[in-house]
Amino acid sequence: MLDLARGPLIVGVADHPDALGTCARWSPSARPFDLVEARVDLFPTQRLEGAGASACASLESTGTPVLITIRSASQGGRFGAGEDERLARFRASLAVASWVDVEDDAAIIGDVGDLVQARPGGRLVVSHHDFARTPPLDALLACVDACHAAAPFSIAKVATAVKTVDDRARLRELLARRPERTAVIGMAAGDDGLRVELAAAGSLLAYGFVAGATAPGQLSVEALHARLCAASPGYAARRGRSSSAAI
């Protein structure tokens, strides 16, 4: 089980069953990620099944948790079926995976939380995405508090569009005010270093793609790992690397 007190944790984002297979084939000791996100809403069938399910089971058996995300269309995903069907797919996925991400406005958030609580090693990420702006600090703090309150020991994830220097400062202040069980992600049009900066400053989760970017400014998981080794002495020490290594 991952120690959340020893973040940041890198999440390798797999947008296709084949990408899950790539993650599973990495030697456990050489994996440039701490857990893997299966973006099931981006899979061709929008289900975790077949080779994808086998890869998840393999990852979990070697100590790498799999985070199941079936992102709603209202928060930037592609899943458009009903919530009863989405809940059923979460339930099926938890047969081979242990973490789940569900949005803060989801009608099924309580039911998903119950499923995760019943799963040994289960962990719930409650997420909020704003692709238009970075809201005022008071609104961001209230959002994180609501995510934490949604289920026992849940992780709050807040991802917002970053367009100004003030937006960047606001996200850093959010992280300073809510340092525990909180992931803060700034989405910019290109790589401006903010994702690495926030992770090094204490954001619990940092997302890097395995096969292709799924959000603005997302780095590859290998590049994110290398840059965090250079930017975060704590991360480098945990991964057995020198923080002075070249990026």
Secondary structure as GFF3:
##gff-version 3
##sequence-region A 1 247
A	DSSP	three_ten_helix	4	6	.	.	.	ID=ss1
A	DSSP	beta_strand	9	14	.	.	.	ID=ss2
A	DSSP	alpha_helix	17	25	.	.	.	ID=ss3
A	DSSP	three_ten_helix	28	30	.	.	.	ID=ss4
A	DSSP	beta_strand	35	39	.	.	.	ID=ss5
A	DSSP	three_ten_helix	40	42	.	.	.	ID=ss6
A	DSSP	alpha_helix	50	61	.	.	.	ID=ss7
A	DSSP	beta_strand	66	69	.	.	.	ID=ss8
A	DSSP	three_ten_helix	73	75	.	.	.	ID=ss9
A	DSSP	alpha_helix	83	93	.	.	.	ID=ss10
A	DSSP	beta_strand	99	103	.	.	.	ID=ss11
A	DSSP	alpha_helix	109	117	.	.	.	ID=ss12
A	DSSP	beta_strand	123	130	.	.	.	ID=ss13
A	DSSP	alpha_helix	137	149	.	.	.	ID=ss14
A	DSSP	beta_strand	155	161	.	.	.	ID=ss15
A	DSSP	alpha_helix	165	177	.	.	.	ID=ss16
A	DSSP	beta_strand	182	187	.	.	.	ID=ss17
A	DSSP	alpha_helix	194	200	.	.	.	ID=ss18
A	DSSP	beta_strand	205	209	.	.	.	ID=ss19
A	DSSP	beta_strand	219	220	.	.	.	ID=ss20
A	DSSP	alpha_helix	221	231	.	.	.	ID=ss21
A	DSSP	alpha_helix	233	238	.	.	.	ID=ss22
###
